[in-house]
Amino acid sequence: MSGVASWILVLVGFSLLIVLHEAGHFVAAKATGMRVEKFFLFFGPKLFSVKRGETEYGIGTIPIGGYVRISGMTMEEELDPDVAHRAYHRQAVWKRIVTIAAGPAMNIALAFGIFFVVFWANAQQATQTVSEVIKDKPAAGLLKPGDKILAVDGSAYRNADPEARVTGFANEIKADACPGKQVEGCKGARPIVLRVERDGRVRTVAVRPEYDQTAGRMLIGFAYAAESVTISPGTALSRAWDAMWAVTSRTASVFSRIFESSQRKEISSVVGISDVAHQTIDHSAEDALILLALVSLSLGLINLLPILPLDGGHIFWSLIEKLRGAPVSPRVIERATMVGFALVAVLLFIGLSNDIGRITGEGFRTR
């Protein structure tokens, strides 16, 4: 696929995520009786717009984000008496929370749907055969593509199915390589003994694993070959849930430890995400869909952070109002929004700085 075509697909994919996110807000606001003034894709001066009923639909000039404007998002906003009762701030707390949460919910639901379809339609199961040995990793020069891993540290998992066997091999490396099983940041890990079949002959190989910051675990630097298998819808649902949970827990880990330099390096901006998406589209449609699911899920999760102007911030202050039994002072909301903007700006700066470092350094890796 040409570079221009793949970049167009990246833009279309990101636009889809934005449209679905804002559509969640839009539909929920309409369903709860609120007045929606605008539904725009992108920001800045409008390129095109059309008005249908009370809502203006349009496209902005700056291809980042999008927005739905609901009447009365702030108490200071002056509205005509005939529509004032439909203002956002005059609605019950549960209606406001539903309206705001509907945006991230759409992204999370889309991610789950993509994972399910991909896992069900093209289920892959790891085999014991090595497909790739990563350069400059511990396994380089010791393992070769085509090698079959028979056992790790004497554990062969003979009674396990292929997927469970490969998982068992990975756990042997993850759990037992470091003294005291303190895996994170492990140094001086002991060698792992692999029993390998190569060209019909069995041999043993000792490999000293190393901790990988991105993966968050001990690795020796190779990938298993995969084969297509048929699975039930229930199994696909289970795998989709596992994927969702893995991404969610990893995202929470990064943001909960953002003051650690190793965690900050994992944050990426729209520049990095779009560059990775561009590379991934050139690999396969399946890779592109998985990346779209990951971005959609991340967008939903990040928007639920309890800081304004993110959706989670609106939900947080609505809950505070419910607990207090009275609206929160506009000045408090204004100050919280200023702090929130500063935090979001810091996150964007960190992500952009990381991306610039990757672009000027080794570049982005999608495999």
DRENNUPA-90219 format. One record per atom (N, C-alpha, C, CB): x, y, z. Coordinates in steps of 0.001 Angstrom, whole numbers, padded with zeros to 6 digits, always signed. Each point is the difference from the previous one (the first is absolute). Glycine has a CB too. Example, Ala and Ser with C-alpha at 12.3 -4.5 7.8 and 13.67 -1.06 7.14 Angstrom:
BEGIN
+013190-005690+007800-000890+001190+000000+000900+001200+000000-001892-001173+001246+001542+002223-001966+000820+001190+000060-000770+001090+000730+001184-000628-002145
END
This chain:
BEGIN
+000849-001197+000000-000849+001197+000000+000879+001239+000000-001836-001229+001226+001469+002243-002037+000802+001207-000078-000060+000783+001302-000405+000084-002458+001443+000752+002661+000062+000784+001229-001185+000928+000164+002452-000129-000130-002872+000766-000976-001133+000935+000066-001274-000738+000390+001078+001459-001744-001299-002620+001132-001216-000766+000282-000046-000452+001452-000046-000761-002376+001196+000311+002908+000007-000460+001392-000213+001154+000965+001527-001862-000645-000979+003037+000322-000244+001163+000872-001468+000419-000045+002366+000768-000370-002986-000891-000786-001432+000305-000111-000804-000960+000878+000332+000867-002359+000041-002143+002346-000688-000973+000843+000198+000296+001481+000291-001701-001795+000904+002172+002165+000254+000395+001393-000952+001120+000396+002428-000671-000203-002544+001693-000649-000888+001130+000284-001447-000458+000094+001586+001539-001174-001999-002430+000266-001371-000518+000024-000248-000775+001286-000020-000125-002514+000991-000699+002919-000149-000782+001221-000128+000872+001232+001294-001804-001071-000412+002796+001193-000071+000908+001146-001297+000804-000006+002496+000144+000007-002925+000267-001204-001250+000753-000108-001175-000855+000456+000954+001338-001903-000917-002624+001559-001058-000911+000422-000079-000071+001516+000308-001324-002097+000845+001243+002748+000016-000060+001463-000601+001267+000604+002036-001469-000091-001690+002603-000482-000525+001275+000510-001503+000094-000207+002200+001088-000480-002641-001447-000732-001432+000073-000311-000801-000891+000947+000542+000479-002412-000070-001696+002644-000716-000910+000894-000009+000522+001430+000638-001914-001473+000468+002481+001897+000067+000563+001349-001019+001125+000167+002438-000604+000131-002399+001532-001057-000923+001133+000091-001442-000437-000247+001837+001525-000755-002035-002540-000081-001353-000519-000229-000587-000568+001284+000600-000510-002379+000263-000071+003220-000472-000491+001293-000566+001127+000842+001693-001820-000091-000937+002926+000166-000506+001181+000730-001294+000510-000625+002354+000620+000637-002347-000534-001970-001135+000563-000725-001278-000796+000255+001578+000838-001750-001507-002150+001553-001184-000847+000148-000499+000028+001443+000811-001478-001872+000110+001400+002829-000403+000001+001411-000626+001336+000387+001835-001634+000518-001267+002744-001017-000553+001320+000317-001417+000130-000562+002326+000991-000003-002504-001410-001240-001325+000056-000604-000988-000889+000761+001057+000465-002234-000598-001658+002613-000888-000947+000678-000430+000487+001372+001107-001828-001240-000270+002627+001888-000329+000503+001340-000649+001378-000047+001903-001320+000906-002224+001808-002115-000743+001248-000136+000825+001257-000050-001755-001140+001145+003054+001034-001306+000835+001199-000081-000010+000575-001410+001448-000892+001840-001056+002140-001937+000038+000690-001299+001427-000011-000527-001957+001479+000649+002156-002107-001803+001327-000067-000609+000089+001056-001096+000198-002481+000522+000728+003424-000356+000133+001098-000955+000892-000373-001184-000333+001602+001881+001457-002288-001600+000958-000311-001066+000558-001406+000160+000586+002426-000167-000273-003035-000983+000667-001291-000056+001065+000142-001088-002086-001341+000788+003360+001533-000368+001076+000279-000963+001118-001027+000082-000549+002419+000152+001056-002796-001313+001223-000769-000116+001127+000995-000241-001218-002067-000909+002266+002001+001749+001151+000896-000044-000351+001366+000606+000842-001198-002058+000235+001967+002308-000152+001321+000622+000332+001103-001010+000580-000980+002261-000592+002210-001775+000364+001142-000830-001138+000490-000861+002296-000840-000006-001985+001821-000873-001028+000540-000911-000637-001121-000817+001251+002185-000132-002538-002054-000068-000707-001088-000679+000242+000008-001501-001730+000083+001777+001917-001289-002304+000112-000180-001440-001369-000171-000628+002250-001028+000304-003114+000358+000446-001323-000318-000531-000937-000228+001168+000978-001020-002104-002214+001436+001949-000999-000286+001033-001397+000029-000620+001499+000994+001791-002411-001685-001147-001390-000015-000410-000852-000100+001257+000557-001075-002243-001676+001762+002250-000851-000025+001183-001232-000852-000257+000824+002274+000662-001047-003204+000255-001172-000851-000045-000729+000118+001334+001116-001596-001640-002312+002167+001604-000712+000238+001239+000720+001041+000832-000877-002333-000046+001127+002035+001307+000670+000937+000887+001505-000205+000048-002070+000089+001332+002597-001073-002059+001419-000358+000084+000730+000309-001301-000575-001790+001644+001776+002392-001519+000873+000270-001139+001069-001096-000067-000412+002517+000182+000525-003162-001342+000990-001044-000210+001081+000547-000928-001733-001839+000338+003022+001608+000002+001045+000560-000845+001360-000633+000185-001251+002074+000064+002211-001585-000869+001385-000457+000028+000899+001213+000156-000536-002018-001442+001489+001955+002376+000935+001085+000227+001262-000153-000835-000905+000230+002298+001805+000737-002182+001211+000027-000831+001185-000695+000651-000811+002120-000964+000804-002271+002285+001142-000595+000699-000335-001454+000326+000687+002257+000979-000028-003206-001647-000379-001419+000131+000456-000662+001294+000101-000106-002442-000529+000659+003546+000283-000586+001315-001275+000075+000822+002464+000664-000096-003004-001781+000476-001154-000012+000893-001314+000345-000668+001544+000594+001779-002489-000254-000949-001334+000358-000426-000786+000405+001237+000094-001577-001996-001318+002024+001822-000762+000432+001175-001493+000008-000276+001943+001378+000721-002676-001536+000373-001448+000194+000013-000275+001131+000969-000500-002448-000562-000205+003454+000117-000322+001132+000878-001429-000143+000484+001626+001504-001217-001768-001655+002520-001303-000125+000634-000326+001308+000708+000296-002502+000287-001494+002988-000452-000386+001265+000636+000151-000098+001513-001602+000473-001881+002136+000613+002469+000050+000085+001450+001021-000891+000671-002330+000578-000133+003486-000762-000499+001040-000791+000649+000552+000721+001232+000581-001022-002220-000723+002348+002265+000376+000773+001192-001214+000777+000493+002402+000193-000801-002424+000062+002103-001147+000698+000582-000065+001465-000415+000115-001562+001923+001046+002124-002355+000012+001414-000400-000573+000218-001395+001987+000324+001449-002136-001375-002214-000474+000130-001373-001453+000474-000029+001592-001809-000714-001833+002867-000050-001345+000562-000104-000747-000682-001155+000807+002229+000940-002011-002701-000633-000802-000704-000987-001388+000617-000090+001290-002107+000437-001913+001962-001587-001377+000457-000149-000893-000790+000954+000407+000634-002427-001417+000020+002977-000889-000684+000964-000652-001255-000551-000425+002198+001007+000191-002242-002326-000699-001155-000552+000884-001249-000099-001423+001592-001264+002751-001433+001396+000894-001170-000044+000801-000162+001286+000156+000275-002467-000298+000683+003395+000817-000027+001230-000224-001277+000797-000095+002491+000082-001124-003035-000104-000280-001209+000779+000711-001239-000547-002202+000989+000583+002723-000881-001804+000718-001122-000606+001511+000146+000124-001892-000278-001584+002332+001270+002348+001434+000228+000184+000646-001164+000746-000405+002477+000014+001661-002735-000327+000751-001097+000624+000026+000141+001518+001409-000185-002063-001074+001360+002559+000178+000155+001446-001323-000066+000776+002013+001384-000487-003142-001344-000215-001288-000104+000681-000535-001435+000049-000474+002328-000733+001201-003243+000125-000452-001387-000030+000407-000743+001274+000159+000029-002506-000851-001117+002772+000352-000838+001146+001428-000515-000160-002423-000670+000306+003082+000420+000811+001397-000438-000042+000159-001266-000834+000366+001027+002253-001298-001970-002114+000149-001262-000735-000068+000219-001507-001012-001215+001934+000194+002193-002367-000082+000289-001430+001318+000590-000506-002482+000377+000218+003090+000490+000584+001282+000588-000402+001094-001063-000083-000679+002166+001069+000691-003067-000089+001016-001048+000019-000180-000936-001193+000117+000143+002513-001352-000516-002807-000268-000872-001149+000460+000669-001292-001967-001016+001208+001659+002294-001357+000373+000730-001212+001504+000073-000172-002084+001327+000199+002798-001034+000873+001451+000127-000087+000660-001368-000160-000111+002078+001404-000362-003065-000668+000622-001331-000046-000255-000711-001327-000264-000149+002474-000762+000565-003211-000339-000682-001249+001111+000102-001037-002390+000468+000466+003170+000615-000448+001102+000165-000954+001078-001060+000194-000465+002451-000057+001095-002499+001254+000998-001054+000234-000582-001400-000150+001180+001550+001535-002448-001712-001154-000626-001328-000106-000030-000481-001449-001402+000514+002020+001165+000396-002954-000014-000372-001415+001373-000491-000443-001814+001681-000422+002876-000993+000854+001349-000413-000365+000359-001352+000603+000647+002399-000161-001031-002605+001410+000295-001269+000659-000780-001136-000658+000445+001216+002161-001712-000951-002482-000820-001017-000663+000549-000336-001385-002003+000813+001272+002460+000209-002004+000574-000242-001323+001248-000876+000112-000905+002210-000807+001762-001899+001779+001215-000791+000189-000343-001462+000279+001187+002039+000872-002149-002256+000011-000393-001366+000330-000547-000714-001236-000501+000713+002364-000315-000007-003146-000570-000588-001201+001066-000393-001009-002037+001353+000377+003041-000494-000558+001074-000305-000950+000795-001211+000480+000141+002433-000664+000218-002444+001950+000740-001147+000535-000783-001294-000226+001073+001489+001734-002358-001444-001444-000822-001206-000145-000013-000485-001443-001421+000753+001918+001170+000153-002862-000092-000382-001417+001332-000565-000493-001748+001779-000372+002854-001103+000711+001313-000465-000457+000339-001355+000592+000746+002367-000225-000977-002520+001533+000333-001269+000638-000873-001144-000497+000741+001270+001997-001992-000973-002301-000903-001056-000449+000235-000347-001468-001688+000769+001678+001857+000254-002504+000137-000240-001446+001386-000511-000374-001680+001790-000398+002680-001387+001165+001372-000387-000352+000765-000376+001254-000039+001520-002002-000472-002499+002718+000635-000415+001245+001362-000613-000281-002251-000384+001038+003230+000819-000270+001355-000496-000134+000429-000678+001293+000534+001817-001657+000198-002893+001520+000503-000718+001162+001500-000178-000153-002210-001194+000321+002940+001574+000702+001451-000121-000061+000408-001466-000029+000245+002180+001221+000750-002469-002042+000584-001335-000031+001302+000035+000798-001054-000517-002271+001742-000616+002343+001273-000048+000710+001171+000346-000908-000962-001718+001512+000661+002077-002758+001042+000278-000990+000391+001472+000005-000860-001882-001400+002144+002143+001357+000516+001370-000023-000191+000573-001403+001699-000529+001825-002320+001715-001905-000191+000643-001302+000996+001133-000230-002416-000599+000114+002870+001227+000964+000880+001162-000133+000876+000116+001237-001695+001183-001447+002949-000865+001244+000925+000287+001093+000402+001460-000129+000859-002413+000099-001085+003180+000951+000205+001447-000062+001474+000341+000164-002305+000369+000914+002787+000479-001793+001400+000406+000001+000364+000694+001303-000074+000226-002487+001293-000485+002969+000557+000623+001204-000727-000388+001283+000699+001877-001431-001490-002938+001385-000649-000527+001199+000726-001279+000432-002249+001000-000691+002027-001453+001932+000745-001165+000502-000064-001235-000890-000445+000872+002236-000685-001103-002906-000153-001213-000816+000740+000080-001325-002201-000342+001062+002643+001535-001464+000682+000165-001283+001279-000827-000021-000963+002318-000245+001131-003116-000805+001167-000842-000131-000129-001351+000685+001300+002058-000148-002330-002200+000992-000210-001261+000708-001199-000766-000544+001012+001024+002027-002067-000304-002389-001170-000616-000606-000083+000409-001472-001210-000005+002232+000520-000799-003030-000194+000290-001414-001464-000211-000365+002381-000676-000513-002886+001413-000486-001351-000282-000481-000119-001459-000426-000244+002388-000745-000834-003023+001171-000196-001415-000295+000306-000901+001178+000543+000502-002338+000177+000024+003337+000242-000779+001217-001321-000287+000700+002287+001035+000253-002389-002194+000369-001190-000350+000770+000378-000086+001474-000997-001257-001970+000332+002077+002802+000269+000005+001434-000716-001185+000631+000264+002526+000025+000508-003417+000585-000581-001191+000613-000217+000166+001499+001103-001364-001754-000236+002104+002410-000123+000185+001448+000781+001235+000424-000278-002487+000344-000157+003087+000756+000684+001148+000584+000316-000338+001444-001180+001643-001548+002482-001662+001876+000448-000375+001344-000584-001341+000448+000202+002427+000550-000283-003364-001491-000469-001339+000322-001500-000188-000019+001994-000184+001331-002750+001266-001480-001466-000084-000025-000479-000113-001443-000164+001352+002136-000478-002490-002464-000451-000232-001369-001503+000179-000175+001892-001561-000256-002643+001555+001356-001464+000165-000051-000615-000972-001016+000242+002441+000648+000104-003718-000544-000424-000992-000984-001513-000173-000066+002152-001148+000373-002845+001298+000751-001446-000230+000030-000819+001252-000316+000419-001779+001669+000249+002879-001979-000698+001259-000285-000271+000125-001495+001097+001087+001994-002129-000294-002347-000234+000270-001413+001078+000971-000491-002517-000387+000255+002663+000556-001579+001098+000833-000526+000050+001407+000579-000165-001310-002066-000976+001961+002188-000015+001371+000520+000444+000038+001458-001847+000573-001597+001325-001512+002394+000379-000049+001410+001475-000353+000159-002343-000660+000593+002865-000176-001498+001410-000382+000067+000898+001206-000241-000589-002307-000782+000276+003082-000256+000801+001191-000294-000110+001014+001136-000338-000374-002467-000867+000520+003029-000173+000903+001146+000842-000470+001181-002330+000555-000774+002360-001860+000975+000822-000556+001079+001469+000298-000201-001675-001794+000303+002162+001657-001557+001395+000331-000290+000292+001459+000345+000030-001731-001824-000944+002628+001430+000188+001429+000273+000032+000266+001502-001151+000561-002162+000305-001247+002907-000047+000200+001448+001269-000491+000682-002475-000219-000093+003096-000810-000466+001263-000474+000560+001055+001099-000074-000570-002362-000668+000587+003055-000441+000953+001097-000183-000371+001179+000886+000422-000741-002362-001715+001067+002417-000455+001178+000738+000184-000157+001500-001640+000435-001807+001327-001617+002330-000059-000159+001448+001312-000423+000632-002354-000569-000287+003169-000241-000413+001127-000636+000659+001363+000555-000380-001387-001989+000091+001425+002951-001008+001304+000457-000467+000742+000840+001025-000905-000054-002286+000190+000788+003122+000630+000933+000923+000010-000532+001432-000721+001870-001482+001758-001536+002232+000040-000401+001409-001191+000571+000755+002503-000111-000097-003183-000731+000864-001151+000466+000761-001195+000318-000858+001561+000880+001642-001464-001210-002952-001086+000253-000956-000394+001472-000074-000819-002296+000446+001770+003192-000152-000240+001432-000151+000340+000372-001439+000507+000471+002466-001489-000643-003342+000267+000080-001430+000302+001416-000468-001471-001957-000297+000680+002924+000731+000130+001349-000540+001366+000589+000314-002464+000313+000239+003142+000147-001284+001311+000598+000166+001070-001000+000362-001128+002053+000674+000872-003339-000888+000917-001064+000398+001356+000153-000679-001955-001517+000350+003007+001332+000429+001352-000012-000535+000681-001287+000470+000124+002557-000019+000765-003063-000803+000707-001205+000385-000873-001229+000025+001487+001415+001299-002447-001498-002216-000869-001171-000047+000822-001242-000333-001954+001440-000705+001563-002560+001271+000699-001251-000281-000391-000502-001391+000067-000569+002473+000773-000230-003106-000329-000540-001328-001206-000936+000051+002412+000193-000633-003203-000168-000419-001119-000915-000186+000454-001095-000966-001730+001846+000426+001491-003099-000075+000414-001110-000852-001167-000436-000877+001682-000750+001726-001508+000833-003026-001013-000393-000970+000395-001322-000646-000585+002419-000428-000378-003323+000310+000212-001216-000786-000641+000241-001359+000035-001522+002072+000764+001435-003121-000410+000437-001334+000220-001123-001013+000559+002391+000591-001520-002546-001498+000160-000922-001123+000314+000790-001253-001583-001652+001051+002721+001308-001682+000414+000700-001220+000478-001032-001019+000648+002081+001320-001255-002067-002476+000362-000932-001077-000046-001448+000471+001440+001771-001007-002453-002092+001838-000184-001365+000451+000871-000411+001163-000628-000495-002272+001463+001384+002755+000884-000312+001128-000354+000878+001183+001841-000688-001571-001769+000132+002789-000340+000726+001222+001279+000494+000663-002093-001392+000311+002091+002634+000091+001149+000594+000677-000490+000914+001117+001380-000129-002119-000479+000504+003002-000334+000942+001073+000726+001312-000227-000364-001896+001614-000324+002971-001279+000544+001355-000178-000233+000782+001280-000424-000053-002505+001458+000709+003004-000124+000841+001193-000075+001457-000431+001270-001684+001411-002348+002357-001020-000231+001401-000373-000263+000812+001257-000929-000681-002256+001631+001800+002393-000203+000869+001157-001014+001090-000362+002366-000459+000830-003588+000408-000296-001032+000984-000379+000300+001391+000548-001670-001848-000051+001000+002830-000519+000148+001369+000479-001373+000644+000126+002278+000179-001072-002367+000828+001933-001281+000669+000235-000279+000981-001123+000275-000254+002486-001464+000190-003048-000429+000899-001071-001007+000991+000558+000397-001785-001747-000048+003084+001681-000855+001039+000582-001345+000071-000697+002032+001285+000625-002042-001409-001947-001252+000131-000741-000952-001143+000315+001225+001195-001813-000695-002416+001817-000842-001159+000293-000317-000112+001482+000991-001158-001958-000121+001746+002805-000211-000074+001438+000279-001387+000565-001687+001791-000236+002623-002531-000384+000279-001361+000453+001358-000448-000522-002466-000528+000059+002920-000644+000402+001251-000572-000472-000222-000632-001373+000770-000413+002383+000166+000652-003305-000079-000562-001344+001378-000497-000427-001918+001545-000580+001921-002490-000366+001270-000422-000571+000097+000374-001473+000085-001874+001645-001178+002390-002225+000088+000624-001313-000286-000866-001200+001590+001409+001043-002696-002153-001019-000419-000710-001202-001515-000052-000026+002122-001378-000028-002676+001046-001150-001447-000104-000159-000353-001394-000484-000177+002463-000499-000985-002945+000971-000498-001295-000453-000775+000151-001301-000110-000796+002376+000199-000207-003222-000859-000049-001185-001424-000291+000449+001920-000788-001469-002884+001251+000691-001409-000212+000337-000688-000777-001108-000029+002123+001344-001030-002792-000976-000806-000723-000970-001462+000361+000197+001675-001885-000070-002450+001853-001001-001418+000338+000074-000768-001159+000633+000203+001488-002043-001133-001146+002918-000833-001008+000653-001444+000490-000007+001933-000774+001468-002869-000143-001279-001416+000345+000097-000395+000019+001473-000492-001026-002278-000107+002126+002715-000420+000115+001395-001480+000372+000057+002340+000681+000698-002950-000909+000438-001417+000318+000189-000160+001482+000292-000450-002326+000852-000765+002869-001047-000241+001403+000360+000310+000274+001474-001762+000102-001774+001467-001072+002635+000288+000192+001420+001480+000165+000271-002010-001325+000527+002829+000531-001219+001452+000123+000155+000489+001337-000544+000230-002494-000171-000811+002932-000954+000365+001300-000565-000354+001127+000955-000343-000910-002299-000821+000800+002946-000384+001006+000985+000985+000023+001161-002402-000288-000647+002814-000894+001093+000948-000091+001103+001339+000623-000372-001143-002077+000786+001605+001795-002009+001271+000578-000442-000102+001510-000150+000541-002136-001174-001684+002608+000678-000202+001450-000138+000031+000664+001369-001372-000357-002084+000723-000271+003070+000003+000553+001357+001414+000019+000565-002344-000833+000356+003107-000245-000576+001377-000055+000501+000842+001112-000611-000210-002480+000306+000023+002726-001600+000743+001067-000670-000376+001363+000571+000115-001394-002084-001416+001598+002310-000467+001267+000572+000607+000218+001387-002151-000196-001305+002145-000853+002108+000516+000128+001367+001508+000264-000002-001820-001536+000812+002549+000867-001719+001443+000194-000070+000338+001451-000338+000277-002395-000701-000981+002970-000280+000254+001386-000392-000411+000960+001120-000347-000619-002422-000801+000345+003042-000495+000872+001069+000965+000024+001174-002351-000481-000704+002809-000679+001155+000911-000059+001140+001336+000637-000337-001130-002081+000783+001592+001893-002034+001266+000601-000405-000118+001519-000058+000562-002069-001303-001672+002575+000775-000212+001445-000063-000052+000591+001398-001241-000264-002160+000529-000399+003069-000087+000476+001382+001368+000016+000659-002327-000891+000151+003157-000110-000468+001337-000074+000574+000858+001169-000445-000191-002476+000065+000111+002818-001351+000811+001101-000526-000377+001315+000665+000213-001202-002187-001523+001489+002272-000427+001288+000545+000125+000070+001516-001551+000208-001915+001514-001347+002594+000167+000021+001449+001454+000190+000399-001991-001469+000208+002919+001211-001163+001419+000139+000298+000674+000922-001002+000009-002287+001005-000717+003348-001353+000477+000904-001039+001267+000744+000399-002341+000246-000745+002618-000151+002051+001189+000704+000444+001252-000877-000087-001444+001367+001507+001288-002622-001929+001144-000859-000255+000392+000151-001463-000708-001636+001812+001995+001871-002068+000451+000272-001364-000314-001144-000957+001801+001414+000950-001707-002656-000461-000271-001145-000879-001446-000033-000443+001797-001270+001142-002715+001699-000266-001416+000016-000353-000328+001162-000935-000531-001077+002197+001182+002224-001966-000251+001159-000866+000379-000283-001445+000392+001498+001949+000611-002343-002145+000457-000297-001350-001045-000759-000816+002325-000040+000874-003318-000539-000197-001013-000779-000714-001141+000868-000510+000590-001952+001410-000656+003216-000979-001070+000893-000439+000308+000502-001404-000480+000687+002387-000531-000693-003243+000187+000445-001375-001054+001035-000351+000992-002224-000626-000661+003102-000318-000939+001024-000459-000679-000478-001272+001398+001833+001034-002227-000966-001581-000689-000341-001250+001000-000206-001134-002008+001306+000756+003189-000663-000662+001024-000171-001033+000491-001434-000017+000687+002397+000246-000344-002906+000941+000485-001368+000086-001058-001014-000361+001566+000737+001734-002783-000518-001249-001085-000938-000291-000268-000056-001496-001013+000454+002250+000996+000700-002898-000284+000018-001431+001129-000643-000797-001356+002074+000320+002606-001883+000140+001121-000604-000713-000032-001520+000119+001359+002063+000417-001653-002554+000788-000118-001443+000196-001166-000549-000827+000972+000217+002328-002080+000526-002347-001156-000440-000791+000363-000090-001476-001553+001050+001672+002306-000073-002148+000418+000008-001404+000838-001234-000316-000042+002514-000007+000981-002861+000905+000836-001183-000215-000830-001279+000075+001966+001232+000956-002906-001269-000003-000777-001215+000231-000917-000313-001164+000106+000441+002433-000687+000585-003036-000885-000215-001146+000755-000685-001138-001350+002023+000654+002649-001721-000769+000803-000625-001045+000289-001467+000295+001011+002219-000468-001223-002660+001722+000226-001406+000347-001205-000857-000398+001486+000713+001910-002634-000463-001301-001187-000801-000309-001234+000705+000521+001344-002125+000085-002485+001732-000640-001271+000572+000453-000271-000382+001445-000886-000084-002344+001269-001142+002728-000224-000448+001380+000792+000849+000985-000407-002327-000831+001688+002594+000519+000811+000850+000865-000615+001388+000130+002045-001285-000669-002549+001810-000461-000599+001334+000017-001248+000030+000874+000903+000418-002298-001721-001462+002233-001210-000059+000828+000352-000102+001484-001228-001094-001899+002224+000282+002217+000414-000125+001396+000509+001342+000523+000581-002428-000373+000209+003134-000446+000484+001310+000424-001159+000966+000189+002155-000405-001208-003149+000366+000297-001173+000858+000132-000724-000291+001312-000229+000094-002506+000122-001372+002860-000641-000381+001262+000787+000532+001188-000922-002058-001090+002252+001949+001029+000843+000472+001100-000117+001512+000185+001576-001895-000434-001566+002625-000690-000130+001459+000076-001372+000388+000522+001613+000253-001897-002655-000945+001420-001362+000293+000450-000141-000246+001502-000878-000610-002278+001424-000516+002750-000073-000309+001426+000781+001024+000812-000248-002435-000538+001426+002790+000072+000804+000996+000711-000708+001347+000053+002075-001192-000719-002719+001575-000401-000741+001253-000032-001122-000010+001029+000556+000262-002428-001270-001382+002513-001071-000111+000979+000512+000059+001424-001271-001334-001635+002361+000620+001913+000547-000055+001360+000568+001352+000428+000521-002428-000335+000239+003059-000545+000610+001290+000344-001075+001048+000234+002037-000584-001345-003107+000538+000555-001083+000970+000191-000728-000189+001322-000262+000089-002459+000426-001231+003087-000646-000239+001295+000852+000455+001183-001172-001926-001033+002369+002448+000762+000799+000553+001098-000781+001139+000646+002177-000641-001155-002213+000700+002490-000851+000980+000696+000553+001419+000031-000778-001869+001368+001154+002387-002533+000489+001370-000083-000711+000720-001133+002245-000688+000925-002615+001936-000675-000576+000831-001049+001120+000477-000908-001904+000725+001506+001682-000586-002807-001285-000051-000711-000373-001402-000518+000411+002364-000644+000266-003405+001105-000327-001348-000455-001367-000424+000516+002438-000574-000060-003034-000420-000595-001332-000464+000391-000034-000460+001452-000416-000675-002363+001481+000011+002788+000054-000465+001383-000080+001128+001000+001335-001906-000769-000827+003081+000402-000080+001158+000885-001432+000462+000191+002270+000675-000736-003047-000658-000355-001422+000377+000111-000759-001011+000859+000108+001111-002266+000208-002395+002089-000661-001031+000809+000375+000166+001468+000007-001583-001965+001264+001846+002235+000475+000162+001378-000721+001135+000714+002225-000881-000698-002311+002048+000046-000631+001151+000666-001515-000152+000087+001857+001443-000828-002443-002208-000073-001430-000297+000129-000254-000875+001228-000274+000175-002504+001164-001120+002742-000122-000853+001183+000212+000801+001280+000792-001957-001349+000162+002892+001307+000216+000873+001167-001268+000793+000298+002463+000174-000542-003090+000343-000515-001255+000745+000190-001074-000889+000623+000573+001457-001969-000638-002703+001523-000993-000928+000544+000254-000256+001484-000234-001071-002262+001495+000914+002621+000344-000253+001400-000249+001231+000873+001712-001662-000761-001438+002847+000212-000200+001240+000758-001472+000371+000106+002241+000770-000752-003017-001186-000247-001400+000384-000030-000210+001405-000526-000379-001521+001892+001432+002088-002500-000078+001368-000539+001054+000155-001082-000855+000918+002207+000613-000038-003195+000977+000206-001066+001334+000509+000540-001881+000470-001568+002948-000856+000905+001339+000463+000365+000186+001412-000541+000919-002374-000010-000212+003208+000754+000232+001380-000407+000659+000069-001371+000201+000648+002401-000690+000242-003285+000617+000158-001321+001481+000348+000083-002206+000724-000868+002606+000019+001922+001410+000347+000147+000851-001237+000254-000668+002239+000880+000132-003168-000092+000725-001250+000263+000153-000790-001297-000889-000065+002369-000189-000009-003140+000046-000710-001272+001003+000658-000942-002397-000698+000296+002404+002026-000310+000919+000726-000872+001449-000290+000370-001720+001794-000298+002010-001790+001601+001373-000287+000440+000381-001442-000318-000229+001706+001829-000713-002624-001625+000267-001408-000305+000260-000191-001490-001435-000691+001939+000721+001458-002764+000198-000091-001445+001378+000507-000390-002458+000284-000351+002908+000804+000980+001330+000540-000298+001087-001003+000365-000861+002325+000389+000706-002953+000769+000963-001023+000414-000037-001179-000972-000260+000699+002416-000960-001077-002804-000150-001110-000936+000653+000278-001340-002110-000585+001135+001898+001796-001665+000639+000375-001256+001518-000098+000116-001929+001517-000525+002459-001090+001673+001449-000062+000209+000484-001448+000001-000099+002136+001322-000643-003014-000654+000388-001417+000047-000055-000634-001383-000855-000140+002346-000214+000449-003099-000119-000539-001361+001140+000516-000876-002507-000136+000255+002853+001430-000085+001104+000574-000770+001314-000706+000320-001189+002208-000038+001388-002535+001319+001216-000719+000403+000047-001374-000648+000024+001239+002180-001163-001949-002175-000055-001322-000623+000300+000089-001495-001679-000732+001721+001106+001740-002386+000248+000174-001427+001471+000316-000258-002361+000798-000310+002956+000034+001185+001421+000354-000150+000888-001228+000169-000489+002311+000854+000197-003122+000161+000778-001214+000229-000116-000939-001198-000353+000230+002484-000883-000411-002957-000211-000887-001138+000722+000486-001244-002197-000622+000956+002111+001925-001227+000653+000555-001178+001514-000093+000124-001938+001544-000335+002466-001282+001535+001446-000105+000221+000484-001432-000229-000121+001891+001655-000646-002858-001140+000358-001404-000222-000003-000344-001483-000961-000578+002233-000060+001078-002947-000112-000307-001425+001140+000616-000801-002476-000125+000261+002856+001347+000091+001115+000650-000689+001283-000802+000220-001105+002263+000276+001267-002757+000959+001169-000819+000305+000020-001277-000813+000019+000946+002286-001204-001547-002472-000067-001239-000783+000276+000271-001478-001655-000939+001645+001108+002055-002142+000176+000330-001411+001470+000301-000306-002355+000901-000079+003014-000144+000952+001389+000377-000229+000964-001086+000445-000648+002376+000275+000133-003384+000464+000857-001088+000463-000209-001231-000844-000059+000915+002309-000459-001981-001661-000145-001277-000695-001308-000089-000775+001393-001054+001765-002271+002030-001596-001283-000062-000684-000986-000861+000749+001161+000338-002151-002360-000439+001596-001065-000774+000622+000106-001453-000430-001488+002027+000066+001169-002905+000891-000004-001431-000312-001390-000544+000198+002403-000227+000677-002891-000452-001684-001344-000566+000099+000033-001513+000168-000845+001875-001399+002042-002429+001484+000107-001443+000211+001041-000256+001075-000669-000486-002396
END
